[in-house]
């Protein structure tokens, strides 16, 4: 099925829902669409320092074979 036909079917199905089932269906759709996550993540900033050394040791890390 194409996305357009899927949307049309979804629209028809929504129109057929009994009134008492609308809140649950709406809640489920909202839950599925909540892909926006807060930024920055909670674990940001857990490392001590001001962030100025990020990547400062990359030459040494790569020389030790990181990623091989």
N, C-alpha and C positions, 0 to 999 in steps of 0.2 A: 504494500500500500504506500501511496505517496503521503508526504506530510500533510498536504492540503486535504486529502481524503480522510486522513486520521483526525485532523482537526474538526472536519465536518461531522464525523461519527461521534467524536467526543461531545460536540455541541448538541447533537441529537440526544445522546444518552443523558446529558445534564438536564435537558428539557423534560425528559421522562422521569427523572428522579422524584419520588414523593417528597413533599415539603419537609417531613420529619427527618429525612436522610441528607438533606442539603448541608446542615452544619458539619456533619462528620466528613462528607465528601470534600467540602471546602477546606476543612482543617487538614485533611490528607494532602490535598493539592498544595496548600501553603507550605506544609512541612517539606514536601519534595522540592519546592522552589527556593527554600532557604539555603542557598549555596554561598551567600555572602558571609564570610567569616570575619570576625573582628581583626583589625590589623593595628599594631603588631600582635603576634601571638603571645600568649601568656609567658612563654619561656624566653622571650626576647629580654635581653638585659640581665640574664642570670649570671653571666660571666663578669668577674670584677674588671674594672678598668673603664676607660672612656671610648674604647673601640678603635683607637688610633693604630693599634698593632695588628689589626685584622689583615691577614695575608703577609705580614712582615717576614715570617719564617718560611715562605713558600719554597724558596730555593732549597733549603735544607730538607724539608719534607719530601720534595720531589726527588732529591738526590738519594734519599734513603729508600726509594722504590715505592713510594705511596701509589696505590692503584694498580700495582702489578700482581 
